[in-house]
Each structure stands twice: as structure tokens, then as C-alpha cells.
């Protein structure tokens, strides 16, 4: 993936909404773009949360106890709650296609938001907005199941 493509995608990433380009650069300073083949594991349930992931290209499956909970597509963020709360991974991420992710180290993320209260407030608001959307999606799928529509997969977690 070209650097110019990444810069275009960064503008679409919900985590960065409302941040200045300089603030985004600070967050991404030690971020690493990695390519993965299908069926590779990015992280496993129960592991230490060392990275926040931004899905740039491809598709990820979110699994918990071996069951697929969701399929993620670009420009979703994942792993943010484990990084923010310093909790172990609550799910396993497996690539379903050729996939490119931006991996932001926990220590860099925490440093960047710790240095600027405005960045922290914006990021926390964006994470809450994203989590709220995911929760609503899961609630809709659960209600569909209860009403006899079968138990479809959530599109986000």
C-alpha cells in the first residue's frame, strides 16, 4: 500500500475525526503498516493488548471462543478498548482476505493522548461513538434473532 493511499484513508478513519493533521501524525509516529495473507491471526483472545489496529484494506473476522462474531471492513478500528482499558484481548482477529492494517503501539497511543488533553477528549469521544454504533448493531441482530429471524452475524463488534 502506497503512503499516499494511507494518507487518503487516514482522513476516513473514525478514530481520527476532529483531529488536526499534526495530531494524527503524532499518533501515527510509531505506527506500522503491515500486510497479511488470508487466515493469519493478528491477535488472540486473552493476549495482552499491545496494539490498536486500523483496518486499511481487506477483511477481518472477529472470533470469540472459536465463533465468528463479526466481519470488519476498512476503515474500522479494532483493539481500542483493550488498549485504553489495559485489558487483555476479548476476541481473536483473523484475516479473511489479503489485508493491510496500521498497528499503533499502546505505549505510543497512551503517550500521545497523555500529552494533549484535547486529543484525548476527541479520541475518547470517537471511541465511544464507535462503541455505541457497534452496540446498536449487535442489539439489532439480537432482536432479529429473538423475533425469529435467525441469528445473523453482526457487521461490527
TORTI-339132 format. One record per residue (C-alpha): residue in one letter; y negated, x, z negated. Coordinates in steps of 0.001 Angstrom, whole numbers, plus 524288, in hexadecimal, padded with zeros to 5 digits. Layout:
N
<node><r>A</r><c2>Y</c2><c1>X</c1><c3>Z</c3></node>
...
end
This chain:
157
<node><r>X</r><c2>80000</c2><c1>80000</c1><c3>80000</c3></node>
<node><r>X</r><c2>7F2D0</c2><c1>8056F</c1><c3>8040B</c3></node>
<node><r>X</r><c2>7E7F0</c2><c1>807BA</c1><c3>7FA1B</c3></node>
<node><r>X</r><c2>7DEF6</c2><c1>7FEAD</c1><c3>801EF</c3></node>
<node><r>X</r><c2>7E931</c2><c1>7F3D1</c1><c3>800F5</c3></node>
<node><r>X</r><c2>7E9CE</c2><c1>7F5AF</c1><c3>7F235</c3></node>
<node><r>X</r><c2>7DAFA</c2><c1>7F4AE</c1><c3>7F10F</c3></node>
<node><r>X</r><c2>7DB54</c2><c1>7E7C7</c1><c3>7F89D</c3></node>
<node><r>X</r><c2>7E61F</c2><c1>7E27C</c1><c3>7EFDC</c3></node>
<node><r>X</r><c2>7DF65</c2><c1>7E6A8</c1><c3>7E342</c3></node>
<node><r>X</r><c2>7D498</c2><c1>7DCDC</c1><c3>7E5F7</c3></node>
<node><r>X</r><c2>7DECE</c2><c1>7D1F3</c1><c3>7E5F2</c3></node>
<node><r>X</r><c2>7E59C</c2><c1>7D5C0</c1><c3>7D944</c3></node>
<node><r>X</r><c2>7E2F3</c2><c1>7CB64</c1><c3>7CEDB</c3></node>
<node><r>X</r><c2>7E332</c2><c1>7D585</c1><c3>7C3EE</c3></node>
<node><r>X</r><c2>7D709</c2><c1>7DBFC</c1><c3>7C9A1</c3></node>
<node><r>X</r><c2>7CED1</c2><c1>7CFCC</c1><c3>7CC37</c3></node>
<node><r>X</r><c2>7C11A</c2><c1>7D191</c1><c3>7C6ED</c3></node>
<node><r>X</r><c2>7C214</c2><c1>7E053</c1><c3>7C57B</c3></node>
<node><r>X</r><c2>7B8FC</c2><c1>7E9E6</c1><c3>7CC35</c3></node>
<node><r>X</r><c2>7BF01</c2><c1>7F385</c1><c3>7D5E3</c3></node>
<node><r>X</r><c2>7BC5B</c2><c1>7FEA5</c1><c3>7CC4C</c3></node>
<node><r>X</r><c2>7C380</c2><c1>7F757</c1><c3>7C181</c3></node>
<node><r>X</r><c2>7CF30</c2><c1>7F4E2</c1><c3>7CA62</c3></node>
<node><r>X</r><c2>7CF62</c2><c1>80343</c1><c3>7CE35</c3></node>
<node><r>X</r><c2>7CFD9</c2><c1>806F2</c1><c3>7BFD0</c3></node>
<node><r>X</r><c2>7DBB5</c2><c1>7FE35</c1><c3>7BDC3</c3></node>
<node><r>X</r><c2>7E294</c2><c1>803A8</c1><c3>7C9AE</c3></node>
<node><r>X</r><c2>7DF7A</c2><c1>81203</c1><c3>7C725</c3></node>
<node><r>X</r><c2>7ED68</c2><c1>81534</c1><c3>7C338</c3></node>
<node><r>X</r><c2>7F3B6</c2><c1>809DE</c1><c3>7CA4A</c3></node>
<node><r>X</r><c2>7FE9C</c2><c1>80D8B</c1><c3>7D36E</c3></node>
<node><r>X</r><c2>802AD</c2><c1>80668</c1><c3>7DFBB</c3></node>
<node><r>X</r><c2>8117B</c2><c1>80658</c1><c3>7E10F</c3></node>
<node><r>X</r><c2>81A47</c2><c1>8013C</c1><c3>7EBDA</c3></node>
<node><r>X</r><c2>8278B</c2><c1>7FB50</c1><c3>7E8AC</c3></node>
<node><r>X</r><c2>83322</c2><c1>7F6FA</c1><c3>7F0D9</c3></node>
<node><r>X</r><c2>839C4</c2><c1>7E9C0</c1><c3>7EEB2</c3></node>
<node><r>X</r><c2>841E9</c2><c1>7E810</c1><c3>7E24C</c3></node>
<node><r>X</r><c2>83B0C</c2><c1>7F29C</c1><c3>7DA70</c3></node>
<node><r>X</r><c2>8378F</c2><c1>7F00E</c1><c3>7CC30</c3></node>
<node><r>X</r><c2>8296F</c2><c1>7F2A2</c1><c3>7C867</c3></node>
<node><r>X</r><c2>82B9C</c2><c1>7EFF4</c1><c3>7BA00</c3></node>
<node><r>X</r><c2>8361B</c2><c1>7E9D1</c1><c3>7B182</c3></node>
<node><r>X</r><c2>835A5</c2><c1>7DF83</c1><c3>7A707</c3></node>
<node><r>X</r><c2>8347A</c2><c1>7E5D9</c1><c3>79990</c3></node>
<node><r>X</r><c2>82E98</c2><c1>7F2AB</c1><c3>79E68</c3></node>
<node><r>X</r><c2>821BC</c2><c1>7F7F6</c1><c3>79967</c3></node>
<node><r>X</r><c2>8163B</c2><c1>7F2B5</c1><c3>7A140</c3></node>
<node><r>X</r><c2>81080</c2><c1>7FF18</c1><c3>7A70D</c3></node>
<node><r>X</r><c2>80A25</c2><c1>7F9A9</c1><c3>7B35C</c3></node>
<node><r>X</r><c2>802F6</c2><c1>7EDE0</c1><c3>7B854</c3></node>
<node><r>X</r><c2>80706</c2><c1>7EACD</c1><c3>7C65C</c3></node>
<node><r>X</r><c2>7FEDF</c2><c1>7E560</c1><c3>7D17E</c3></node>
<node><r>X</r><c2>8075B</c2><c1>7E09C</c1><c3>7DCAE</c3></node>
<node><r>X</r><c2>800BE</c2><c1>7E541</c1><c3>7E92F</c3></node>
<node><r>X</r><c2>80B68</c2><c1>7E26E</c1><c3>7F336</c3></node>
<node><r>X</r><c2>818DF</c2><c1>7DC44</c1><c3>7F322</c3></node>
<node><r>X</r><c2>81F9A</c2><c1>7D33B</c1><c3>7E9A7</c3></node>
<node><r>X</r><c2>8248F</c2><c1>7D4A1</c1><c3>7DBB2</c3></node>
<node><r>X</r><c2>82E7E</c2><c1>7CCA2</c1><c3>7D42B</c3></node>
<node><r>X</r><c2>82BEE</c2><c1>7CA7A</c1><c3>7C5C3</c3></node>
<node><r>X</r><c2>838C0</c2><c1>7C9D8</c1><c3>7BE49</c3></node>
<node><r>X</r><c2>83BD1</c2><c1>7C6DC</c1><c3>7B037</c3></node>
<node><r>X</r><c2>849B8</c2><c1>7C80D</c1><c3>7AB15</c3></node>
<node><r>X</r><c2>84E28</c2><c1>7C97B</c1><c3>7B940</c3></node>
<node><r>X</r><c2>84819</c2><c1>7BCAF</c1><c3>7BDE6</c3></node>
<node><r>X</r><c2>83D17</c2><c1>7BC82</c1><c3>7C7D3</c3></node>
<node><r>X</r><c2>83138</c2><c1>7B5E4</c1><c3>7C1ED</c3></node>
<node><r>X</r><c2>8276D</c2><c1>7B82D</c1><c3>7CCB7</c3></node>
<node><r>X</r><c2>82412</c2><c1>7BED0</c1><c3>7D964</c3></node>
<node><r>X</r><c2>8173D</c2><c1>7C639</c1><c3>7DA0A</c3></node>
<node><r>X</r><c2>80F2B</c2><c1>7C935</c1><c3>7E604</c3></node>
<node><r>X</r><c2>80337</c2><c1>7D1AB</c1><c3>7E872</c3></node>
<node><r>X</r><c2>7F919</c2><c1>7D2DC</c1><c3>7E132</c3></node>
<node><r>X</r><c2>7FF8F</c2><c1>7CE6B</c1><c3>7D4AC</c3></node>
<node><r>X</r><c2>7FE65</c2><c1>7D645</c1><c3>7C837</c3></node>
<node><r>X</r><c2>80A32</c2><c1>7D7D5</c1><c3>7BF96</c3></node>
<node><r>X</r><c2>80CF6</c2><c1>7DEDB</c1><c3>7B2F3</c3></node>
<node><r>X</r><c2>7FF53</c2><c1>7DC9B</c1><c3>7ADD7</c3></node>
<node><r>X</r><c2>80381</c2><c1>7D575</c1><c3>7A191</c3></node>
<node><r>X</r><c2>80CCA</c2><c1>7E047</c1><c3>79D44</c3></node>
<node><r>X</r><c2>80236</c2><c1>7EA74</c1><c3>79F7B</c3></node>
<node><r>X</r><c2>7F7A3</c2><c1>7E2B7</c1><c3>79871</c3></node>
<node><r>X</r><c2>8002B</c2><c1>7DE9A</c1><c3>78CE5</c3></node>
<node><r>X</r><c2>807F2</c2><c1>7EB55</c1><c3>78C52</c3></node>
<node><r>X</r><c2>8146D</c2><c1>7E352</c1><c3>78D35</c3></node>
<node><r>X</r><c2>82130</c2><c1>7E6B6</c1><c3>7940C</c3></node>
<node><r>X</r><c2>82390</c2><c1>7E130</c1><c3>7A18E</c3></node>
<node><r>X</r><c2>82782</c2><c1>7D2F2</c1><c3>7A0C7</c3></node>
<node><r>X</r><c2>82D62</c2><c1>7D2FA</c1><c3>7AE7A</c3></node>
<node><r>X</r><c2>83326</c2><c1>7DBBC</c1><c3>7B8EA</c3></node>
<node><r>X</r><c2>82C04</c2><c1>7DDC7</c1><c3>7C5D0</c3></node>
<node><r>X</r><c2>8345E</c2><c1>7DFF7</c1><c3>7D1E9</c3></node>
<node><r>X</r><c2>82F65</c2><c1>7E206</c1><c3>7DFB8</c3></node>
<node><r>X</r><c2>83421</c2><c1>7D820</c1><c3>7E9B1</c3></node>
<node><r>X</r><c2>82E3E</c2><c1>7DEBE</c1><c3>7F5AC</c3></node>
<node><r>X</r><c2>827A8</c2><c1>7EB8F</c1><c3>7F8EA</c3></node>
<node><r>X</r><c2>81D32</c2><c1>7EB5C</c1><c3>7EE84</c3></node>
<node><r>X</r><c2>810CE</c2><c1>7F2C4</c1><c3>7EB08</c3></node>
<node><r>X</r><c2>80B1F</c2><c1>7F21F</c1><c3>7DD5A</c3></node>
<node><r>X</r><c2>7FFAC</c2><c1>7F847</c1><c3>7D660</c3></node>
<node><r>X</r><c2>80470</c2><c1>7FD34</c1><c3>7C93D</c3></node>
<node><r>X</r><c2>7F998</c2><c1>7FE3B</c1><c3>7BF1D</c3></node>
<node><r>X</r><c2>7FDAA</c2><c1>80600</c1><c3>7B30E</c3></node>
<node><r>X</r><c2>7FC0D</c2><c1>7FF0E</c1><c3>7A612</c3></node>
<node><r>X</r><c2>7F477</c2><c1>80A50</c1><c3>7A00B</c3></node>
<node><r>X</r><c2>7EAB6</c2><c1>80A74</c1><c3>7AB6F</c3></node>
<node><r>X</r><c2>7E92C</c2><c1>7FBB7</c1><c3>7AB0C</c3></node>
<node><r>X</r><c2>7E6DC</c2><c1>7FBB4</c1><c3>79C5D</c3></node>
<node><r>X</r><c2>7DD4A</c2><c1>8070F</c1><c3>79D5D</c3></node>
<node><r>X</r><c2>7D55D</c2><c1>80066</c1><c3>7A811</c3></node>
<node><r>X</r><c2>7D424</c2><c1>7F377</c1><c3>7A0F4</c3></node>
<node><r>X</r><c2>7D1AF</c2><c1>7FA4B</c1><c3>793FF</c3></node>
<node><r>X</r><c2>7C607</c2><c1>80192</c1><c3>799A8</c3></node>
<node><r>X</r><c2>7BEFE</c2><c1>7F59F</c1><c3>79EF1</c3></node>
<node><r>X</r><c2>7BEB5</c2><c1>7E899</c1><c3>79798</c3></node>
<node><r>X</r><c2>7B9E7</c2><c1>7E1AE</c1><c3>7A3ED</c3></node>
<node><r>X</r><c2>7C5B5</c2><c1>7E676</c1><c3>7AB97</c3></node>
<node><r>X</r><c2>7CEB1</c2><c1>7E278</c1><c3>7A06D</c3></node>
<node><r>X</r><c2>7C8DD</c2><c1>7D4C9</c1><c3>79FA7</c3></node>
<node><r>X</r><c2>7C9F2</c2><c1>7D2D7</c1><c3>7AE63</c3></node>
<node><r>X</r><c2>7D7E3</c2><c1>7D7DB</c1><c3>7AF13</c3></node>
<node><r>X</r><c2>7DC5A</c2><c1>7CFCE</c1><c3>7A36C</c3></node>
<node><r>X</r><c2>7D636</c2><c1>7C3AD</c1><c3>7A98A</c3></node>
<node><r>X</r><c2>7DD19</c2><c1>7C693</c1><c3>7B671</c3></node>
<node><r>X</r><c2>7EA24</c2><c1>7C8A6</c1><c3>7AF89</c3></node>
<node><r>X</r><c2>7E891</c2><c1>7BBD8</c1><c3>7A81C</c3></node>
<node><r>X</r><c2>7E513</c2><c1>7B4AF</c1><c3>7B4AA</c3></node>
<node><r>X</r><c2>7F10B</c2><c1>7BA62</c1><c3>7BB65</c3></node>
<node><r>X</r><c2>7F9E0</c2><c1>7B72B</c1><c3>7AFD1</c3></node>
<node><r>X</r><c2>7F496</c2><c1>7A94C</c1><c3>7AF4C</c3></node>
<node><r>X</r><c2>7F78A</c2><c1>7A773</c1><c3>7BDBE</c3></node>
<node><r>X</r><c2>80559</c2><c1>7ACC4</c1><c3>7BC0C</c3></node>
<node><r>X</r><c2>807BE</c2><c1>7A3F5</c1><c3>7B04E</c3></node>
<node><r>X</r><c2>8031A</c2><c1>7980A</c1><c3>7B7D4</c3></node>
<node><r>X</r><c2>80C29</c2><c1>79B7F</c1><c3>7C312</c3></node>
<node><r>X</r><c2>817BB</c2><c1>79CE9</c1><c3>7B9DB</c3></node>
<node><r>X</r><c2>81447</c2><c1>79000</c1><c3>7B347</c3></node>
<node><r>X</r><c2>81409</c2><c1>78938</c1><c3>7C085</c3></node>
<node><r>X</r><c2>8217B</c2><c1>78EA6</c1><c3>7C3D0</c3></node>
<node><r>X</r><c2>826BE</c2><c1>78A9B</c1><c3>7B68E</c3></node>
<node><r>X</r><c2>8215A</c2><c1>77CCD</c1><c3>7B822</c3></node>
<node><r>X</r><c2>82743</c2><c1>77C25</c1><c3>7C5BD</c3></node>
<node><r>X</r><c2>8345C</c2><c1>77FAA</c1><c3>7BFC5</c3></node>
<node><r>X</r><c2>83310</c2><c1>77567</c1><c3>7B51C</c3></node>
<node><r>X</r><c2>82FD0</c2><c1>76AFA</c1><c3>7BF11</c3></node>
<node><r>X</r><c2>83C56</c2><c1>76DBE</c1><c3>7C68D</c3></node>
<node><r>X</r><c2>836BD</c2><c1>7766F</c1><c3>7D111</c3></node>
<node><r>X</r><c2>83FC6</c2><c1>781AD</c1><c3>7CDB8</c3></node>
<node><r>X</r><c2>83BC1</c2><c1>78E49</c1><c3>7C7AF</c3></node>
<node><r>X</r><c2>83407</c2><c1>79580</c1><c3>7D228</c3></node>
<node><r>X</r><c2>82F78</c2><c1>7A357</c1><c3>7D05E</c3></node>
<node><r>X</r><c2>821B7</c2><c1>7A5C0</c1><c3>7CBB6</c3></node>
<node><r>X</r><c2>81921</c2><c1>7AC8F</c1><c3>7D59A</c3></node>
<node><r>X</r><c2>81262</c2><c1>7B470</c1><c3>7CAFD</c3></node>
<node><r>X</r><c2>81589</c2><c1>7B8E9</c1><c3>7BD71</c3></node>
end
